[in-house]
């Protein structure tokens, strides 16, 4: 398999630990000179939260914006934030204007763009802090263009909830939004996706959030109309086709039929004449998918189904499918779902390393097996559920979750999490334009996972995950890239230890260093 070497090189050195001397096996890793994908960035979305936080006190907005977007440090050297390089904007469908008749939960309704003041405020805060890439996505066409007059599907079937004669109107609506954002807010959207999770079977039933199914032919239709409209207006924004709800819909069919399956082949193989979009102007040569439902089981090499299912198998099949077409992969959405049983499903916010390590492992597989060029968490801030990097507390709501004391929230508040800082082990140090290089060593043995990225400034970022409950001595060889890179290496660690949230733990010697138990460490090497 291109992009992976699974050789396990075991060292025989003795490692001296604090306390009595004891022999401990050293795991050896070697960064090769074999380049893989280029990284476009790491991000999160503003969905369902920034419309509120963007209207809160300036001090809270500043705190949240710094946590998410800043790559600067405080005077004591501690990090202000995790330096996200992509901000994903939930473009509005206007369901909020319908009130309760929208048949959508209040907190998940959206305004038309003109009234998305809180979200537009965070677009500006992101730009001020140096975020280079902006992506807009639609869960539904605007309500005035939908077949049922709603931004939710309400069980109307598996076709696009757009009036048959309104494809050009929807394309014009999107173009209007892009031009208004640039004219009024100074925000240029680099990418826009007109359909989000069109293959999700939940979308056909009409859940209480915005969404619409769509067939591959309908997606190709709107992409063509958008391309035509963008060309007419001179809009340079790239069209992202599409954002799949499940990897299995991208390379096969899953809980659907052929009209919504085999999406990679449908959109990117020229033989698929009805749905091919690869030759259209403004089409991004990337396709997005979401990591939901495919993160378990964590099979080991030799286990039955390892090459086809589970955390590794689905991603290997995804990469194999992309290798056959002229397009690459972005992972644009993940939060914890009910089948993520290892961390007790999605209920209840988790501030600890339990969820953080679980997500870091998924990030590692998405980046090193599926060769994702971008990796994005679902939403930046959330409530009492494992879907936010930041826990938000809204004045007047009841705090606490299952088994916790529930009290009235007196003031709007925000709280960071180890998940947020762990994502920062990637996003803050692996910058847009970085190239991932193969690692010789363990893919995942006894909980160790390492990946290496060379930034455009010549620095090398190595993200090391120790999923195990024991500290582990390792040796990392950088000589294949440059023998001089090992001369100056600084380590940044996130763990459950108090104060260790991207903490600068100082210079290290990569030939004899230790990964603490249940931690994520980024080694930054420069000449």
N, C-alpha and C positions, 0 to 999 in steps of 0.2 A: 504494500500500500504506500503510495507516494505521500510524503509528509510525516511519516512516522518510522522510527527505528525502535524496536521493542527489546533490544538486547539489554540484559541486566548485568552490569559490571559491578561485582562486589569487591570492595576493598578488604584488605587483610590487616589494616593498621589497627593499633590499639589506641583508644581514645581515653584521655584522662579526665574524669568527671570530678566535680567537687565531692569531697568525702573519700571513702576508700577507693583505691584503684580497682578498676574492673575492665575486662575486655568487652568491647562493644563493636559490632560490625559497622563499618563505614560504607555508605552507599555512594558510589561514584557516578558522576554525571559529566558529560562532555558536550559542550556547544559545538555543533558542526558548522561547516561553511556552506550548508545546503539551505538556501533561502526558500521560504514558502510564501504565504500571502502577505500583502501590504495591509496594514491596519488603517482604517478610515476614522475610527474613533469609538469612544464609549459614551453612553448617554442614558437618559431617562425621559419620561414624559411628564407633562403638566396636568394630565387628566384628573378631573374630579377633585382637585385640591387647590390649584393655583388661582382658580376663579375666586376662592375665598381668601387665601393667604395674600394674594395681590391687593386685597382691600384692607388688610390689617395694618397695625402700627408699623411705621417705617423701620423701627428697630428690629422687629421680627422678620420683616421682609429682607433686611440686610443680613441677618443671621442665616436665614435659609439660603439666600443667594450665595453668600460666602461659603457655606458648607458644600453646596452643590458645584459651584463653578470656579472658586478661587484656587489658584496654585501657589499662593503666597503663604508666608509664615507670620505668626505673631512675633513679638519682640523676644519671647522666651524660646523661639525656635519651633514651637508646636505648629502644626499645619492649620491654616484657616479652613481649608476645604479639600475636596477630592478631585477638582479640576476636570469635571466632565467636559468633553469636547463636542458633544452633540446634544441638542435640545429638541425634543419631539413635541410638537404643538398639536393639541386636539382641536382641530378646526370645527367650528360649531355648525350644527344642523338646524338650530332654531327651536329645539323642543322646549326650552325653558319658557319661551313666549306662550306656550300652550297651557302652562300650569299643570294641574293634576290630570287634565284630559290628554296629556301626552302619553299616559300609561307607562311612565318611566319614573324611577325613583328620583326624588328631588335633587339629591346630591350628584346624580350622574347625568342630569340634563345639561344641554349646552345652549348658549345664546348664539345668535348670528354674530359674525365677526365684529360688526360695529359695536356690539355691547359686551364683548369679551375683554373688559377693561383690566381685570385682575390678571388674566393670562397674558395680555399684551404688555402689562407692566413687567412681567417676568421675562418676556422676550428681550426687553431693553436691559434688564439687570444682567441677563446672561451675556448679551453683547458687550456690556460695559466691563465684564470680567474676562473677556477674551474668548468666549465660546465661538469657534470658527464655523460650525455647521448647524443649520436649522432644517428640520424636517416637519412638514405639516401632514396630518393624516385625517381622513374622514371615516367615521363609523357609519355614517348614513348620508345620502344626499340631503339637501335642505328640505324641510317639511313641505314647502310649497311646490316642490317638484316630485314628491313621492306619490306612488300609486294610491296608497291608503291615507295620505295626509298626515302620516306619523313618521317619526324617526326610528321606530321599532317595527319589527316585522309582523307581530301579532298573528303568527301561524298562517300567513297567506301563501306559503309555498316556498320553493327553493330558488326563485328567480329574483333578479335585481329589483328592489323596491324603488324604481324610477319610472316615470311615465315613458312609454315607448317612444314618444316624439320629443323627449326632453334631453336626449344625450348631448346635443349641442348646447342646450341651455345650462346643463350642469358643467360642461367644460368652460363656458363663459363665466359662470358663477365662480369657479375655482380661479380662473385667470383674474377676475375682478379682485378677489381676495388677495392674491399674490401682489398685484400692483398697488393695492391700498396699503398693505403692510410695508411695502418699500417706500411708498410716498409719504405716509403719515407717521410710521414708526422707525423708518430707517432700517428695516429688517428685510434682508434678501433670503428667501427660502431656497436652499440649495436643492431640496427634494420635496415632492408632494406625492402622496399616495391616495387615490380616490376611493379605494375599497379596503376595509380592514376585516380580516377573518371572514371572507365571503364563503369559505368552505366549511365553516364550523357548523355542525349539525344543530348546536344550540341556537344559532341565528335563525333557523327556520321556524322555531317554535315561538318566538316573540318573548324573550326575557325582558325584564324591566330595566333595560339599558339600551342605548342607541345601538343599532346594528342592522345590517341587511345581508342576506345571502346574494350570491351572483354566480352565474356559470362562467366558464372560461371564455365562451364566445361574448358574453356581455362585458366582461372585463376588457377583452381586446377591443370591443366596440368603443367603450369610453376612453381607452388609451389612445385610440386613433383620433377621436374627436378632440381630445386634449392636445395632442401633438399638432393637429391642424390649427387649433386656436392659438397655441403658444407661438407657432411659427408666424402666424398672421400678425401677432402683437409684438414680436421680438422678445418674448419671455425666454430666459435662459434656464429657468428651473427645470430640473430633471424629473421625469415621471417614474415613480417606483411602482413596478407591477410584479406581484402584489404583496400583501402581507398575509401569509397563510397562518391559520390557527394551529396547525399541527404538521410537523415534518413529513408525516406519512401521507398527507395529501399532496406533497410536493413531488415525491418520487413514486407514488402508487395511488391507490384509492383507500380512503378510510372513512367509514360511516357515511359514505356518499356513493355516487355513481361516476361514470367516466366523464360526465360534464363538468365535474368539480375536482377531478383527480388528475394525476400525472401532470401537474402544473409546469414543472420544469420543461418537460418535453413539449407541452402545449404552447407555451409562450416563447420558447427559445430554439426549438428545432424548426428550420425553414420548411421541412416537409409538412408541418402542421399548418397548412395554408389558411385555415379559417381563424386561427388564433395567434399566429406568429407575430411578434411585435418587435423583434430584434433589429429590424431595418428602419424603424420609425425615428424621425428626428425627435430630440428631447428625451428619448427613453434611456434611463440609467441602465448600464450593463450589470446591474445587481438585482437580485430578487430577495425579498425578505420573508422570514418565517419566524414562528414563535416556538419557544422551547417547552411549552406546556405539555404535560401528560407523557413525555418521553424520557423522563429522568430516572425511572426505575424500570426493572431492577438493575442493580449495579453488578453485572456479571463479570466473571474473571475469564482470562484466556483459557480455553479448554472447556468452559461451561457450555452446555447445550444452548444454542441460540445466540451465542456471543457475537457472531458476525452479522446477525440480522435484527436483533431486538435489543431493548434496553438502552442504557446510557451510551454505550459504545456502538452497538450495532446499527441503531437508527442513524447515527451521525456518519458512520462509515458509508452507509447506503446513500445518504444525502450527498456526501462529497463525490461518490462515484457517479451519481447522476449529473452533478454540476460539471464534472470533468469532461462530459460529452457535449457540452454546449458552450456558447460564447457568452457566459454570464457567471457572476460570482455571488456569494452568499452573505447576507446580513441577518443577524439575529436581533430582532427589534422589540421583543416583549417576553417577559417572564415574571411571574410571581409564584407563590406557593399555592398548590391546589390540593384537593382532598386525597389524591393518590400519592402525594409526597409523605407517606406514612412514617418514614424514618424520623421526621421532625414534627409529627403529629398533625399533619395537614395544615390548612391555611388559617384556621381560627386563632385569634389572639396575636397581638404584636409581640415580636421576639427581639429584645435588645441585645441578646448574648451572641456568642460565637457559634451556637448550635446552627441557627439558620445561616449565618455568615459563611461558615465552612461548607455547608451543603450547597449554597449558591456558588461559592468559589470553585467547587468541583465541577459544577455544570459549566461555568465559564471556561474552565480548563479544557473540557471535552469539546465544547462548541468551537473554541479557538484552535485546538490542536488536532482534532479529528475531523470536524466539519469544515475547518479552515474559514471560519467566519471572519470577514473583514471588519465587521462592526458588532458590538455587543451592547444591548440596551435593556435596562430594567424597565418594568412596566410603569410604575408611577413614582415620582420623586417623594411625595408625602401621602400618607394615608392614615386611616383610623385604626381601630382595634382588629387588625387583620394583617397577615404577612404579605402585604402588597406594597408597602412604602419603605423607602430608605430612611425617611424621617417620620416620626409619630407626631401627628398634629392633634391638638386638643381644642375643640371649638367651644367658646363661651356658651354655657347653657346646656351642653350635652352631659351625659353621664359617663364618667371615666371608669376604667377597670373592665376586665373581661371575666370569663368563666372562672369561678373560684376566687375572684378578687372583690375587694370592697368597692362598691360603686358610689361615687360621690359626684355632686354637681360641680362642673368646671366653672370656676369663677371668672377666669381670664383666658383669652386665647394664648396658647402655649405651643412650643415645639420642643422635641427632644431627639437627639441624634441616636444612632444605633451602630453596633459593630458591623452590621451588614453594609451600611453606608461607607464606613472607613475601609472595610475589606475590599469593596469595589474600587476604592481609591488606590489600593495596592496595584491595580491595573491602570485605572484611568488617569491618575496623576503622573505616572511615570512612563507609560506606553503611549506616546503621543501620535497624532495623525501623521502618516507617512512612515511610521516604523515598519520594519520588515521582521517577521517571525523567522527564526532559524531553528532547524531541527535540533533536538537534544538526544544524545545517546545516553541511555540509562533507563530508569523505570518509567513506564507509562503510568501505572499506578500499582505499586506494590507496598503493602503495609501502610497505605495512606499517604505516601509521598508522591507529589505531582509537581514537576518543574517545567516552565516554558521560558523561552528567551526571545527578546525583541531588540533589534538595533534601531535606535532613533536616527533621525536625519542629522542630528548634531554629533553623531558618532558615539554617543553613550549607549551602553547596553543595559537593559532592564531584564532581570531574571526574577520571575515571580515563583516563589516556592511555597507550596501548601503542605502542611503536615497535619493530616486528618486524624492521625493516631493520638492516643492518650499518653504517649511516651515521647520524650525528646529524642531526636535522631541526629547523629553526626553524619555529615555529608562532605564530599569533596567535589568541587566543580572545576572543570578544566576548560579554560577559554582560549587555549593556544591555537586552535584551528582558525579563529577569527583574528586574534592579535595577542601576542604574549605580553604586550604592554598594558592591556586592559585590566589585568589583575592588580596593577600597582596601586590603584586608588578605588576602593569599594566601600560604599556606605550602605548600611542596612536600615530598612524601615519596617517596623513590625506592628501588626495588629493581633491582639489576643485578648483573653478575658482578664488579663492582669490590669489592674487599675492604672490608667495613664497610657496604656499601650494602644493607641489609635493612630496608626501611621507614625508611631514614635521613631525618631532618629536614634538608633541604638549604637551609632558610631561606626568606626572603621572595622572591617572584618577581613580575615584571611580565608579566601574561598577554598583553600586546600585543607583547612581544618576548622570548620564552623559547625554550629549546632542549631538545628531547628527546634525551638521549644514545642512542647505538646500543644495540639489544638491551636495552631497559629498560622498566619500567612505573613511571609516576609518578602519584601522586594529588595533585591540587591542592585544597586546602581553602580556600574563600573565605567570608568572613563580613563583615558590615557593620562 
